[in-house]
Amino acid sequence: MFLSGEPGFRLGDVQKAFEIYRQILIPFLVKESPATLLCENIEAVNINLAYTIHRFSNHFQKMHDKYINEYAKQLEKNVAERTRELRKSEDKYKTLVEDISDGYLALYGEKIAFVNPAFCRMHGYQAKDILQKSFLFFVSTESHENVRAIIDREGRKGIEPEAFEYLRLTKEGKCLPTEINFRPSWFGEQEYTLCIVRDITKRVEMEKKSREIERMTYIGQLTASLSHEIRNPLSSVKMNLQILSKNIILNGNDRKRLQISKNEIDRLEVILQGLLNYAKPLSLKFGLINLNNIVCACIELLEIKFHRKSVDYKVTVDSSLKEFSGDKGKLEQIIINLLLNALDSVGDFGNIHIITHQKRKNGKSYAMMRIEDDGKGVPKKLLSHIFEPFDTTKTNGTGLGLANVKQIVEAHHGWIKVFNLKDKGTAFEVFLPLGETNG
C-alpha cells in the first residue's frame, strides 16, 4: 500500500508508516520465529525496511513535489480565471455606470464619494471638483430643505423615499428641473446613499406645453361661447345707448353716466376681441420686411400719445440690418403693444429708447429689437409669468397683450425676454431670425 504511493503523501508520513509497520512486525517475529532464527529474521526485516525507505524516499519526495507543483499551477489558473471574471464584471459595471445618460453618485452623509461622467456634464464640473463636496452645493437654494430632509437618515426612519423633483444648480448658475432617486447601501462597514439623478428639463417643458395647449383649447371653447352669448347682447346695448344719447335730454350727471356705460361696453368689446385674437389659430402672411422702417412707422403712429404724456423717446436703428421674411402687420402689432406698455410704465415725463441691431447667436443671425423705459419696472415675482394670458398689473388691462406678442414672436421662430434695468425701468428684447425665408 505504501510502496504504490499516492500523490500528496509527505515524506515524513511515509517514513512514519514504515516505522509503524516495523512495530507491528517485530512482535509477530518474536512470537512465531524459532529462537535460533529470531535475531536473523529481525536483522533481515531491518535491512529490508532500511533499503525500502532509502530506495523509495526520493520517489515519494518527487511525487509529493510534483503534486504540490500541479496544485499550485491549478490554483494559479483558478486565480487567473477568477481575476478575468472579476475584470469582466468590473468592465460591465464601469460601462453601465459611466456610459448611462443619467447622473450616478454615492453619498457618505452629505459628502459626494463617487460620481459618473454624466453627473459632471449635467453640472458643468470635472469629477475632481465634485468629490468630497456637499451634495447641497449642487442644489438650488430653494430646494435645500427638501433635499436635506431626504438625505437625513434619521428623518427617513427606514422608509425608502420615492423619486422626487428638485432644482439642480449648474456651474453657470442655472437652476434646472431634476429628478433624483435615493437608495441606502453598505460598503464594508460604511453606510452610503446611492443616487440616480435625471435631467427632466425637456419633460417639464413638454408638460408645460401640454398644459398650455389644454388651456388654449379651453380658452377657444370659452371664447366661442362668449362670442355668441355676450357679443350680440353687447352690440344691442351699445346701439340703444347711442340712440338714447341722441334722442333724450339728460342733465350733466346723467349724460356722464351714459357715457361711462358706453365706454365700459367698448372696453368689454376690446376684451372679447382680445380673447378671440388669442384663441384663434395664428395666421401669418410672410414677405420681405424692413424692421427699421416698421419701428419708425409705429413711432409716428403713437407720436401724439408721446407728446400728450410729455414722454421723450429716442430711436437708434442699425442701418446694416438687412431685410428678412416676416409678417409686417403682426410685427407692427408687437411694436405698438410694447410701446404702449412702456408708455403705461413711465407715466408722465418719462423716457423710452427703441433700438434695433443685428446679432449672432449659436452661429445664426438675428434681428434684435429692444424697447426700454425708465418707468417703475415689473415686480420680480411677476417677471416669470408676464407673458401668460390674463396676467397683468394694469387696472384696465386684460393680460392678453403680451401673451399675443409672445405668440407672434414664436410663430416667427424667434423669442422674447424681459428684465428690469439696473437703475430703474424695464427692457423687452425681441429676437427674430434673419434669412431668405422664415416659417
Backbone torsions as a table, in degrees:
resi	resn	phi	psi	omega
1	MET	NA	-45.0	-178.0
2	PHE	-76.9	-29.0	-178.0
3	LEU	-71.2	-26.8	179.1
4	SER	-70.2	-35.2	172.7
5	GLY	65.3	108.3	175.0
6	GLU	-92.7	138.2	178.7
7	PRO	-55.0	135.2	176.5
8	GLY	112.8	-17.4	176.5
9	PHE	-72.0	133.3	175.8
10	ARG	-81.4	154.5	-178.5
11	LEU	-59.0	-41.3	-179.9
12	GLY	-61.0	-37.5	179.2
13	ASP	-67.0	-38.9	178.7
14	VAL	-64.2	-46.7	179.8
15	GLN	-61.8	-38.9	178.0
16	LYS	-63.9	-38.2	178.5
17	ALA	-62.4	-43.1	177.2
18	PHE	-63.5	-38.2	179.3
19	GLU	-64.6	-40.5	176.1
20	ILE	-63.1	-40.0	176.9
21	TYR	-59.6	-41.5	179.0
22	ARG	-62.7	-44.7	-178.1
23	GLN	-63.7	-31.4	177.9
24	ILE	-75.9	-41.2	-173.2
25	LEU	-74.0	-38.5	-175.1
26	ILE	-60.1	-50.8	178.3
27	PRO	-59.4	-36.0	178.7
28	PHE	-63.0	-41.8	178.2
29	LEU	-64.9	-40.9	179.9
30	VAL	-60.5	-38.4	-176.9
31	LYS	-78.1	-37.2	-170.2
32	GLU	-100.5	-27.9	-175.4
33	SER	-77.6	145.7	172.7
34	PRO	-60.3	149.6	-177.1
35	ALA	-58.8	-34.4	-176.8
36	THR	-72.7	-21.9	-176.6
37	LEU	-106.8	-0.6	-175.1
38	LEU	-60.1	-51.2	-177.8
39	CYS	-62.7	-38.0	-178.9
40	GLU	-67.1	-41.7	179.8
41	ASN	-66.9	-41.9	178.8
42	ILE	-62.2	-43.6	179.7
43	GLU	-62.4	-39.7	179.8
44	ALA	-64.0	-40.9	178.4
45	VAL	-62.4	-44.2	-179.0
46	ASN	-63.5	-40.0	179.7
47	ILE	-64.8	-45.8	-179.3
48	ASN	-63.1	-43.5	179.4
49	LEU	-64.9	-41.4	179.5
50	ALA	-62.4	-42.1	179.7
51	TYR	-64.6	-44.7	-177.7
52	THR	-63.3	-44.9	-179.7
53	ILE	-62.2	-45.5	179.9
54	HIS	-64.2	-40.6	-175.2
55	ARG	-67.9	-39.5	-173.2
56	PHE	-103.4	-1.4	179.1
57	SER	-59.4	-49.0	179.9
58	ASN	-63.1	-37.4	-180.0
59	HIS	-61.6	-48.4	179.3
60	PHE	-65.7	-37.0	178.6
61	GLN	-63.0	-43.0	178.5
62	LYS	-64.5	-42.2	178.0
63	MET	-61.8	-40.9	179.6
64	HIS	-65.8	-45.2	179.4
65	ASP	-62.3	-40.0	179.0
66	LYS	-63.2	-42.6	179.6
67	TYR	-63.6	-43.5	179.8
68	ILE	-62.6	-41.9	179.9
69	ASN	-64.5	-44.6	179.2
70	GLU	-64.6	-38.8	178.0
71	TYR	-64.8	-41.5	178.8
72	ALA	-64.4	-41.1	178.2
73	LYS	-63.9	-40.1	178.8
74	GLN	-64.8	-41.4	176.4
75	LEU	-61.2	-43.2	179.3
76	GLU	-62.2	-41.2	178.0
77	LYS	-63.8	-43.5	179.2
78	ASN	-63.4	-41.4	179.6
79	VAL	-64.2	-42.8	179.5
80	ALA	-63.0	-42.1	179.3
81	GLU	-64.8	-42.7	178.9
82	ARG	-65.2	-37.8	178.0
83	THR	-63.2	-42.0	177.5
84	ARG	-62.9	-41.4	179.0
85	GLU	-63.8	-42.4	179.0
86	LEU	-65.0	-41.1	179.0
87	ARG	-64.9	-40.3	178.1
88	LYS	-63.5	-43.0	178.2
89	SER	-64.8	-40.2	178.5
90	GLU	-64.0	-41.1	179.0
91	ASP	-63.2	-41.1	177.8
92	LYS	-62.3	-44.7	179.3
93	TYR	-62.8	-44.0	-179.4
94	LYS	-62.4	-43.4	178.4
95	THR	-62.8	-43.1	-179.0
96	LEU	-61.8	-45.4	-174.6
97	VAL	-77.8	-42.6	-172.3
98	GLU	-84.6	-23.7	-176.4
99	ASP	-97.9	-8.6	179.4
100	ILE	-71.4	152.0	-178.3
101	SER	-79.9	-18.5	178.3
102	ASP	-83.0	149.8	175.6
103	GLY	-74.2	140.5	179.9
104	TYR	-131.5	132.7	179.5
105	LEU	-151.2	159.3	176.0
106	ALA	-119.8	131.0	-178.9
107	LEU	-110.1	137.0	169.3
108	TYR	-112.1	99.4	-168.3
109	GLY	72.1	-122.1	174.6
110	GLU	-99.6	-9.7	-175.9
111	LYS	-81.1	142.3	179.6
112	ILE	-87.2	120.4	-178.6
113	ALA	-99.8	-22.9	-179.3
114	PHE	-155.5	141.4	173.7
115	VAL	-139.4	154.0	174.4
116	ASN	-101.2	168.3	-177.4
117	PRO	-58.1	-34.1	-178.2
118	ALA	-62.3	-40.2	178.0
119	PHE	-63.1	-39.5	178.7
120	CYS	-63.0	-45.0	-179.1
121	ARG	-64.9	-38.3	-178.3
122	MET	-63.2	-29.7	-175.7
123	HIS	-108.0	-7.9	176.1
124	GLY	80.8	19.0	-179.9
125	TYR	-116.6	163.8	169.1
126	GLN	-90.6	158.9	-175.6
127	ALA	-58.4	-38.9	-177.4
128	LYS	-65.0	-24.0	179.0
129	ASP	-87.1	-7.3	-176.7
130	ILE	-104.0	-41.6	-174.3
131	LEU	-57.6	139.1	179.1
132	GLN	72.5	1.5	173.9
133	LYS	-86.3	157.7	175.4
134	SER	-69.2	138.3	178.4
135	PHE	-60.5	-30.3	-179.0
136	LEU	-65.1	-18.7	176.3
137	PHE	-62.3	-25.7	-177.5
138	PHE	-104.6	18.4	-179.5
139	VAL	-120.1	136.3	177.6
140	SER	-60.3	145.9	-175.7
141	THR	-54.2	-40.1	-176.9
142	GLU	-68.9	-14.3	178.8
143	SER	-103.8	-0.2	-176.3
144	HIS	-56.5	-48.5	-173.5
145	GLU	-60.9	-45.9	-178.6
146	ASN	-66.2	-42.7	-178.8
147	VAL	-67.2	-41.9	-179.7
148	ARG	-62.7	-37.9	179.4
149	ALA	-63.3	-34.7	179.6
150	ILE	-74.4	-41.0	-178.9
151	ILE	-66.5	-34.4	-177.0
152	ASP	-65.4	109.6	-176.4
153	ARG	-67.9	-30.4	-179.8
154	GLU	-66.3	-35.4	-178.9
155	GLY	-74.1	-18.8	-175.9
156	ARG	-82.2	-28.6	178.2
157	LYS	54.5	40.3	175.1
158	GLY	78.6	0.1	-179.7
159	ILE	-86.7	128.6	179.5
160	GLU	-72.7	119.5	-178.4
161	PRO	-71.9	145.8	174.9
162	GLU	-82.1	164.9	176.3
163	ALA	-61.7	137.7	177.8
164	PHE	-141.2	164.1	-174.7
165	GLU	-100.4	146.0	174.7
166	TYR	-150.2	174.9	177.9
167	LEU	-104.0	117.1	176.8
168	ARG	-84.3	154.2	-178.6
169	LEU	-111.8	120.3	-179.2
170	THR	-90.2	171.3	179.2
171	LYS	-61.3	-32.1	179.7
172	GLU	-79.5	-1.6	178.8
173	GLY	89.1	8.5	179.4
174	LYS	-79.6	143.5	175.3
175	CYS	-108.5	112.3	-172.5
176	LEU	-120.8	141.9	-179.1
177	PRO	-65.3	134.5	-174.2
178	THR	-143.4	148.2	176.1
179	GLU	-114.5	139.5	-177.8
180	ILE	-134.5	142.3	173.3
181	ASN	-115.8	132.8	177.0
182	PHE	-109.8	143.1	173.6
183	ARG	-149.3	122.8	178.4
184	PRO	-71.1	148.8	179.8
185	SER	-153.5	166.0	-179.7
186	TRP	-123.2	136.8	171.0
187	PHE	-126.3	110.3	-174.5
188	GLY	65.8	-124.7	179.2
189	GLU	-103.5	6.3	-178.2
190	GLN	-101.1	138.3	176.6
191	GLU	-95.0	129.3	-179.5
192	TYR	-123.4	169.9	173.2
193	THR	-121.9	121.0	177.1
194	LEU	-91.5	135.3	-175.5
195	CYS	-131.1	139.6	170.5
196	ILE	-116.7	122.5	-175.5
197	VAL	-112.1	130.2	-176.4
198	ARG	-126.1	131.0	176.2
199	ASP	-75.9	118.8	-177.6
200	ILE	-115.3	24.4	-179.0
201	THR	-57.1	-48.5	-178.3
202	LYS	-64.7	-38.9	-179.8
203	ARG	-64.4	-42.0	178.6
204	VAL	-64.2	-40.2	178.4
205	GLU	-64.0	-41.5	178.7
206	MET	-64.0	-41.5	178.5
207	GLU	-64.1	-38.5	178.5
208	LYS	-64.6	-43.2	178.4
209	LYS	-64.4	-38.6	179.1
210	SER	-63.3	-42.8	177.5
211	ARG	-64.5	-37.3	179.3
212	GLU	-64.3	-41.1	178.7
213	ILE	-64.3	-42.4	178.7
214	GLU	-62.2	-41.1	179.7
215	ARG	-67.1	-40.5	178.4
216	MET	-63.4	-38.7	177.6
217	THR	-62.1	-43.5	179.5
218	TYR	-64.6	-43.0	179.3
219	ILE	-61.9	-41.2	179.1
220	GLY	-60.6	-44.2	179.3
221	GLN	-66.0	-42.3	179.8
222	LEU	-64.6	-40.7	-178.5
223	THR	-65.2	-41.2	178.2
224	ALA	-59.6	-39.8	178.8
225	SER	-68.7	-43.4	180.0
226	LEU	-62.6	-40.0	-178.5
227	SER	-58.7	-40.5	-178.1
228	HIS	-81.1	-43.4	-171.2
229	GLU	-84.2	-23.3	-173.3
230	ILE	-113.9	-42.2	-172.6
231	ARG	-63.0	-43.8	-180.0
232	ASN	-63.5	-47.1	175.4
233	PRO	-61.3	-36.6	178.4
234	LEU	-61.6	-42.5	179.7
235	SER	-62.3	-41.4	178.9
236	SER	-64.3	-44.9	179.4
237	VAL	-62.5	-43.1	-179.3
238	LYS	-63.0	-43.5	-179.1
239	MET	-64.0	-41.9	179.8
240	ASN	-67.4	-36.1	176.7
241	LEU	-65.4	-38.2	177.9
242	GLN	-64.5	-39.9	179.2
243	ILE	-66.4	-43.8	-179.3
244	LEU	-62.6	-39.2	-178.2
245	SER	-65.5	-21.5	-178.9
246	LYS	-94.5	-28.6	-169.4
247	ASN	-103.5	-11.5	-178.9
248	ILE	-120.1	154.7	179.0
249	ILE	-96.0	120.1	-178.8
250	LEU	-122.5	148.3	175.3
251	ASN	-77.8	179.7	-172.5
252	GLY	-57.7	-49.1	-177.2
253	ASN	-67.3	-40.7	-179.4
254	ASP	-66.8	-40.0	177.7
255	ARG	-65.4	-36.4	178.1
256	LYS	-64.7	-40.1	178.5
257	ARG	-65.3	-37.4	178.5
258	LEU	-64.7	-40.5	179.1
259	GLN	-66.6	-38.6	177.2
260	ILE	-61.3	-41.7	179.2
261	SER	-62.1	-43.4	178.3
262	LYS	-62.7	-42.6	179.8
263	ASN	-62.4	-40.7	-179.7
264	GLU	-67.1	-35.9	177.0
265	ILE	-66.3	-40.0	176.7
266	ASP	-60.3	-40.2	-179.4
267	ARG	-67.3	-38.8	177.0
268	LEU	-63.0	-38.1	178.2
269	GLU	-66.3	-37.6	177.1
270	VAL	-63.4	-43.3	179.4
271	ILE	-62.6	-44.6	-179.7
272	LEU	-63.6	-40.3	178.5
273	GLN	-66.0	-37.0	176.6
274	GLY	-62.9	-40.6	176.1
275	LEU	-61.8	-43.9	179.8
276	LEU	-62.8	-42.9	-179.4
277	ASN	-64.4	-38.4	-177.1
278	TYR	-74.8	-35.3	-172.8
279	ALA	-81.9	-32.2	-175.8
280	LYS	-77.2	150.4	179.2
281	PRO	-57.4	138.1	-177.4
282	LEU	-79.4	126.0	179.4
283	SER	-114.2	122.8	-177.3
284	LEU	-109.8	143.7	174.6
285	LYS	-114.9	99.7	-174.5
286	PHE	-80.0	145.5	174.6
287	GLY	-166.1	166.6	178.8
288	LEU	-70.0	128.2	-177.0
289	ILE	-129.6	158.2	174.6
290	ASN	-115.5	108.8	-174.3
291	LEU	-62.1	-37.8	-179.8
292	ASN	-60.0	-44.4	-179.6
293	ASN	-64.4	-38.8	-179.7
294	ILE	-65.4	-42.1	178.9
295	VAL	-60.5	-47.6	-179.2
296	CYS	-62.4	-40.0	179.2
297	ALA	-63.5	-40.1	-180.0
298	CYS	-68.9	-35.9	177.0
299	ILE	-62.8	-44.6	179.0
300	GLU	-61.8	-37.9	-178.7
301	LEU	-64.6	-34.3	-176.3
302	LEU	-101.5	7.9	-173.7
303	GLU	-59.9	-37.4	179.2
304	ILE	-61.2	-42.1	178.3
305	LYS	-62.7	-39.8	178.1
306	PHE	-60.8	-47.0	-178.3
307	HIS	-67.5	-37.5	-178.7
308	ARG	-61.8	-34.8	-179.3
309	LYS	-98.3	5.7	-179.6
310	SER	56.1	41.2	179.2
311	VAL	-97.6	127.6	175.9
312	ASP	-86.1	139.7	177.6
313	TYR	-130.1	152.9	179.4
314	LYS	-135.4	135.5	-179.9
315	VAL	-118.0	124.0	177.5
316	THR	-123.5	106.9	-176.7
317	VAL	-108.1	149.9	177.1
318	ASP	-91.5	108.9	-176.6
319	SER	-66.9	-19.5	-179.9
320	SER	-84.2	-4.2	-178.7
321	LEU	-67.4	118.1	-175.1
322	LYS	-84.7	165.2	177.2
323	GLU	-68.9	152.4	177.7
324	PHE	-148.2	171.3	-175.7
325	SER	-84.0	130.0	179.2
326	GLY	-171.2	172.8	177.5
327	ASP	-95.6	108.9	-174.8
328	LYS	-59.5	-47.7	-178.4
329	GLY	-60.5	-42.5	-179.6
330	LYS	-68.1	-37.3	178.7
331	LEU	-69.0	-34.6	173.3
332	GLU	-61.1	-39.2	178.6
333	GLN	-62.2	-40.3	178.1
334	ILE	-61.3	-50.8	-174.7
335	ILE	-64.6	-45.9	-179.6
336	ILE	-62.0	-42.4	-179.7
337	ASN	-61.6	-45.2	-179.6
338	LEU	-68.0	-37.4	178.2
339	LEU	-67.2	-39.7	177.6
340	LEU	-65.0	-38.6	176.0
341	ASN	-61.7	-42.3	179.4
342	ALA	-63.5	-41.2	178.0
343	LEU	-61.4	-42.7	177.8
344	ASP	-64.3	-33.6	-176.0
345	SER	-74.4	-40.7	-173.8
346	VAL	-80.8	-22.6	-175.2
347	GLY	68.6	-147.9	179.3
348	ASP	-85.6	147.2	174.6
349	PHE	62.6	35.1	177.8
350	GLY	-97.7	-173.8	-179.4
351	ASN	-134.0	138.0	177.7
352	ILE	-130.2	136.7	-179.6
353	HIS	-125.5	126.8	178.7
354	ILE	-113.0	129.0	-175.6
355	ILE	-130.9	137.6	169.0
356	THR	-120.3	148.0	-177.2
357	HIS	-161.0	153.7	174.8
358	GLN	-100.4	129.0	-177.4
359	LYS	-131.8	156.3	175.4
360	ARG	-114.8	131.7	176.7
361	LYS	-138.6	129.4	178.8
362	ASN	53.9	37.8	176.3
363	GLY	79.7	6.8	-179.3
364	LYS	-121.6	152.0	-179.7
365	SER	-94.7	140.6	-179.1
366	TYR	-135.2	146.5	168.3
367	ALA	-89.0	122.4	-178.9
368	MET	-110.2	132.3	174.5
369	MET	-122.4	128.6	-178.5
370	ARG	-122.3	128.8	176.2
371	ILE	-122.0	114.4	-177.8
372	GLU	-124.3	151.6	179.6
373	ASP	-137.6	167.5	177.9
374	ASP	-109.2	36.5	-178.5
375	GLY	-81.6	-154.8	-173.2
376	LYS	-79.9	-10.9	180.0
377	GLY	79.3	178.4	-179.1
378	VAL	-110.4	131.3	176.8
379	PRO	-53.1	137.4	-174.0
380	LYS	-55.7	-38.2	-176.7
381	LYS	-70.1	-16.2	-179.2
382	LEU	-97.7	-12.1	-174.7
383	LEU	-58.4	-42.4	-176.1
384	SER	-75.5	-10.0	-178.0
385	HIS	-116.7	6.5	-168.8
386	ILE	-65.1	-24.5	-178.8
387	PHE	-94.7	3.5	178.8
388	GLU	-81.7	142.9	-179.0
389	PRO	-62.4	144.4	178.0
390	PHE	69.2	12.0	176.6
391	ASP	-101.1	106.9	-175.7
392	THR	-147.5	152.6	175.0
393	THR	-106.0	-2.4	-178.4
394	LYS	-81.3	142.6	179.0
395	THR	-64.7	-41.5	-177.3
396	ASN	-105.8	15.9	-177.2
397	GLY	-86.5	159.3	178.1
398	THR	-101.3	-16.7	-176.9
399	GLY	76.3	15.8	-179.2
400	LEU	-107.2	-16.3	-176.6
401	GLY	-59.8	-54.1	-179.1
402	LEU	-70.9	-30.1	175.9
403	ALA	-63.1	-41.7	176.6
404	ASN	-66.2	-39.1	177.7
405	VAL	-58.3	-49.2	-179.7
406	LYS	-61.7	-40.2	179.6
407	GLN	-61.8	-42.7	-179.7
408	ILE	-68.6	-43.4	-179.7
409	VAL	-60.6	-45.6	-179.1
410	GLU	-68.5	-29.8	175.8
411	ALA	-66.7	-23.7	174.3
412	HIS	-89.0	9.3	-179.0
413	HIS	63.3	31.6	176.5
414	GLY	-113.5	-165.0	177.3
415	TRP	-151.1	160.8	-179.9
416	ILE	-132.0	143.0	176.6
417	LYS	-137.3	157.2	-178.1
418	VAL	-134.9	144.8	177.0
419	PHE	-157.7	152.4	176.0
420	ASN	-81.1	141.3	178.6
421	LEU	-76.2	161.8	-173.6
422	LYS	-62.4	-47.5	-178.4
423	ASP	-78.4	-69.3	174.5
424	LYS	-162.3	159.7	179.9
425	GLY	102.5	-179.5	-174.5
426	THR	-133.6	150.6	175.8
427	ALA	-130.2	133.7	171.7
428	PHE	-110.3	133.7	176.7
429	GLU	-123.3	127.0	179.5
430	VAL	-113.4	129.5	178.3
431	PHE	-116.0	124.2	179.2
432	LEU	-123.7	130.7	-177.6
433	PRO	-67.0	139.7	176.3
434	LEU	-93.6	146.2	178.8
435	GLY	166.0	172.6	-178.8
436	GLU	-68.4	-36.3	178.6
437	THR	-130.0	158.5	-178.2
438	ASN	-152.8	114.5	177.0
439	GLY	110.0	NA	NA
